[in-house]
């Protein structure tokens, strides 16, 4: 088990009672169901015993071919069961070699790994990766290579200084009016550039996640009325059982001064089968709720992901995307424009393009910062404004997100501000009381 809460996806909700003992499989009474939804603040939820039901999900050709090759005994019902996907994650070198033709570098890197950020890839997501090409974009983001063990200047295990801003266990209070609520250390897949690689996927490690920890974080939020916004992250909160999500969201919605609750997740991309009808009902009970989804590459825009996004959007949940800029993976307009267009078609608004954080061992993923500005310039004016995310650097040491834009100010000529557009043309804007551009004008004169 990956953590106290994080291991929940591997345990069907109908097999355990709220005290952790095996249940007899009987259905919950109406009173039990009601209690689970209105549990007192100091009481853990009583799981709602809903019988499992088969989910109808698209099955792309790539997924079908991969299933028949690597999991020949799996049925369509099993493949579409998110818990089967979680239990059968590719986690060892033996599993990897069954699915991929590993390079010598990959094989050695996997063999060396210890501690947090283990290998973990859902069968579905592995089906999107090339079997014989170690340079496949999605494969590079999830299978370790030797460069992961090289630490370069400026890198750190906690580059954003989240531990230093922890107001309670698992609760980061950096900005005046909002907090980051780390609810679990479990992810269905582990990205090799993960900002929280120090805390995910290591059972019994330094970072643990439990209900008692949740309660301390909730108590802190209740005691600070200046907090109006909570972002639930982890790990990945959508890997938790429906009952636990229901409990946590219910507790947060009961705090009167909270105005805005959102979650960050990669599950709709790497485990779209998790977006079940029951999960949708659970989330819909707690609207308004916003969801930021971690997308990387157009290859992720499959029929399965389209179905997951449609279910979420139809439930009235606003969707945004967060994409990490990765060297030789998605660091071009030719890759990112189709991704952002595809997201809009699936009712997901491109929100952030992140400069890759200087996490230990991530140098091979990071681009120069000017690459991000070059991409934004290549998007702005050449596509819909909705398809252009904000490019941000999350400042090391806890400085927070700093947006960066290409400089469209050319200078100043008297009362006119001189601007350049997406085509490189220069235009005048009457600005008699302004000073913007004056420094540039003086520099040219000098």
N, C-alpha and C positions, 0 to 999 in steps of 0.2 A: 504494500500500500504506500502511495506516494506521500500522503499526509493525512492528518486526522479527518479533515474535510475533503481534501483534494482527491482522495481515493474513492469517493462516492460513485463515480460513473461505473466502476467495476462491480458494483453491488446492486442488483435489481431492487427497486424500492419495495416490492412486494415481499421480499425475503427477510426483512428485518423490521423489528418494531422500534419505537422511539428509544427504548432503553438498550438497544443493540443486541437483544436476544432474538433467536429465530422465531418467526411467527408461525402460526398454524395455517396460514394462507387464507383464512376466512376474510370475507369482505368487511370493510369498516361500516359501522352503523352510521345513520345520519348524524347522531350526536357527536360521534368521533370525528366525522368530517368537519362539522361545524367548529369543534374545538381546535382543530388544526389550523383553521383560518383566523381564529381570534385568540390565539394563545396569549396568556399574560406575558408582560414584558420580561419576566424572570423565568419563564418556562420554555423549554424547548418544544418545537412543534411536534404534534402527533401526526405521523405520515398518513396521507390519504391513500388507502389501499385501492388503487385503480387497477383493474386487470389489464395486462399487456395487450396491445392491439397491433396488428400488422400495419405498417405505414406504406402507403403507395408513393414511391419516389421514382423519378426517371433513373434509368440506368444507361449511362453513356457507353459507346462502343469501347472506349479506352478502359473503362472500369470493368466491363464484361470480359474483355480479353485478359486483363490482369487477374481478375478473380479466377478465371478458368485455368490460368497458368500457375498462380501462386497459392490459391486457396481452392483447389478443384472440388473439394467436398462441400463448400459453402453454398447454401441455397440463396435465392433472391431475397427471401424474407430475412435471413440472417444478415446478408450484406446490407440491407436497408435498416437494420436494427443498430442504433447508435451504440448501444452497450456491447454488442458483438464487435463492432468496429474498435471500441476502446479496449476490450479484452484482448483483441488480436493485433494490437499495435506492433509494428516492427521495431524491436528493441535490442536485438543482439546481432552480433556479426553473423551468426548462423542464419538468422531471419533475413538480414540484408543480402547475404549471398544467394539466398533462394529467390530474391526479387530482382537483384541487380548484378551486373558484371562489375564488381568493385575494382577500382584501381589499387595499385600497391600503396599509394598515399592514403586513400580512404581506409583500407584495411588496417594499416598501421595506426592511424589516428583513432579509429574506433577501439582497437585493442588497448590503447594507452589510457582511455578515458576512465576517470574516477570522480566520484562526488556528484555535485549538482549538474543540471543541464544534461541529462542522459540523452541517448538517441531514443526517439519516440516518434513514429510516423504512422498515422492511421492507414489501413489498407486502401481506403478510397483515395487519400491524398498521394500515396505512393503510386497509384495507378496513373497519375498525371505526369510522372517522371520518366525520363528515358532510361531503358534498361541498360544500354551499353555506352552511354555518353556521360562521363563524369563532369562535363562542363554544362550539362543541362541546367537551365536557370533554377528551377524549383529544387532539383536534386542538390545543387550547391548550397542552398539555404538550410538543408536539413541533415546532410551526411557530413560528419566531421572530416577535415583535412589537416595536414600537419601544421599549416600556418595558424591554426587555432591555438597552438601551444606557444606562440611567439608573443611576447608582451613588448609593446613599443612605448616610447615616452608619451606621457599624457593619458595613458589608459589606466582604468581602475575597475575594481569589481563593483563599486557603487558610484559610477561617474557622476550621477545627478545628485548625489548627496541626499538620497531619500531617507536613509537611516538617521541622518542628523536632524531631519525635520519630522521625525516620528513623534506625534503627540500622544499616542497610545500604541500598543502592539498592533502592527498592521494598519495603522492610520497615519497618513502623511498630511500634515497641515502646513502647506507652503504659501499658498495665496490667501489673502485676507478672508475671502468669502466662500472658499471651497476646499474640499478635502478629497484625498485619494484613499479609498477603502480597499485594502488588499484582503480579499475574502478567502483565497485558496492558493496553494502552491502547485496545483496540478494543471497541466495543459495536455490536450489530446495529441498535440505535436510540439516539438521543441525546436524553435528557430535558433540557428547557431549564433546569431547576432543579438540575442535577447538581452535587453537592458537589465532584466532581473534574473540573469542566469545564476546569480549567487544564491537565489532562494527557491528555485523551481525544481521539482522532480527528485529531491533528495530526502527520502524518509529518515526521520530521526536526526536531521541536520540541525543547523543553528536556527533556522526559521521554521516555526510550526504554526498551524492554523487550526483553531478550535472554536467551539461555541463560547467558551469563557472569554476568549480573546475578542470575539465579536461583541460580546456584552460590554467589555471595557471601551471599545471603540464607539459603540452606540451611546454609552453613558457620556462620553466626551462630546459627541455631537449634540446630544440633548442639552448639555450644560453650556453650549456656546451658540447663542442665538445669532451671532454674526455669520454663521455657516448657512448658506442658502443652497449650496450645490454639492452633490456627492457623486464621485465617479467610482463605480465598483469595478475593480480589476483584479489582478492576481499575478501569476497563474491566469486561468480563464474561468470567469464565473459561470459561463454557460455549460461547463462540464459538471456542475453540481446538480444533484437531484432536484426535481421540480419542487419537492416539499421544502427543501432548504432555501431555494430561491424565493419561494412564496413567503416563507418566514422572514427572511432578511428584508425583502422589499416591503413587506407589511410593516415591519418595525420602523423602517425608514420613513414610510409614508405617514406613520402616526406621529412623527416629530413635526410640530406645527410650523416651525420657522423654515423648514426645508421647502424650497420651491422647485428644485430641478434635480432629477435623479437620472443618471446615465450609466451605461455599462460599456466596457471595452472588451472585444472578443475576436478571436480568429476562428471560432467554431463554425460559423456559416460557410467559411471557405474550406476548411480542412476536414470538417465533419458535418456536412449539411444535413445528414440524416438526423442529427440531434434536434433540428427544428421541427419537432413533432406537433401534432394538433394539441396535445395536452400541454406542452410547453407554451404554445401560443396562447391558450386559454389562461395559463398562469400569468404570463407577462401582461396580457390584456387587462387582467384584473387590477394591475398597478399602473395603468396609464394615468398621467403622461410619463412616458419612459423613453429615453433616447438610447440609440445603440451605435457605437463606433466600431466598424469592422476593419480588421487588418488585412488588406489586399496587397499583393506584391507584383503580380504579372498577369497579362491577358490570358495565359494558359489556364488560369483559375476560373475563368468565366464559362463554366460548364452548365449543362442542363440541370444538374443537381443543385448547383449554387443558385441558378436562376429561380428554381422552385423554392429554395430556402428564403431568398430575398423577397420573393413575392408573398410568401406566407407572413413574413415579418411586416412588410409594408402594408399588406391588407389588414393587419391587426392594428393599424394606426400608429406604428412605431417609426418615428423619423430615423432614417439611416444615413450615416456618414461613413466615409472611408478614411483610413490612416495608412499611408504607404511609406515605408522606409526606403530611402534612396540607396541602392546597392551597386557597387562597382561591377561592371560587366554582366549585370543581371537585369537591371531595369533603368540604367542611367542614360537614357536617350529619349528624345521626343517620339521617335518611331515606336518605342515600346510603351511609353506611358500614355500617349494620346489615345491609342486604341483601348487601353485599360480604362481610362477615365470616361471615354465615350460609352464603353460597355457598362460601366457602373451606372451612368445616368439612365441608360436603357433599362436597368434593373431597379431604378428608383433609389439609388445610393448616390449621395452627393459627395464628390471628392472634397475632403475637408483639410487634411494635413498631408504634406510631403515632408518627411522628416530627414534631416541630415543624420546619418547613422551615428549613434552615440559611441563615444570612445570606451566601450566595454573591453575588458582584458581579452586579448586575442582576436580583435576584430579589424585589424589594419587591412586585411585583404578584402574586406567588405566596404571600406570607406572611400568615398570620392573626395576630391577637393570641394570646398564649399562653393566655389564659382560654378561648378557643374550644375548644382541645383538652380542657381540664378540663370544659367544658360537655358535650362529646361523651361523655367517659368517664362523667360523671354520668348522661347520658341512656341509656347502655348498661347500666351496673351495676345489677343487679336487674331489668332489663327484658328481659334475654336470658340465655342460658347463660353461665356464667363463662368457658368455653372461648372464647367469641366476643368477649371483652373483652381487647384488647391492653394492654400497658403504654404509657402516654404518656410520651415522653422528650424532653428537650432535650439535644442534643449540645452541651456548653458550648463557646463560642468560646474560642480560644486554647489548646485542648488539655485542657480540664477533664474530658472524657469524658462519657458518657451519665448524665444526672441524671433519675431518674423523678419524675414529678409525679402527685399524686392529689388529687381533691377532698377537702376537709376534712370528715370525718364526725364529728369531735369537737366537741360543743356546749359542753362545760365540765365542771364538777365540782360535786357537792353532797355535802359530807362525804366518806364512804367510797365514794360512788357516782360512777362515770364516766358522763357524760351523752353519749349518741350519737344521731345521726339516721340514719334508713335511707333507702332509695331513694324512698320515698313522702313523706318529709319529717316522719315521726313521730319523737318523742323517746323514747328508751329508756334505762333505768338498767342499768348492769352493776356488780355488787359488786367493788370494787377497793380494799380497805382499806389496802394498802401502796403504792398508786400515787400519782403526782404529776401524771400526764398530765391536761391540762385545767384545772389549778389557775390558770395564768396567765389563761386566759380567764375563769374565775370571778372572779378578783380585778379584772379589767378591768370586768366588769359591775357589781361591787359599787362600784367607784370612780365 
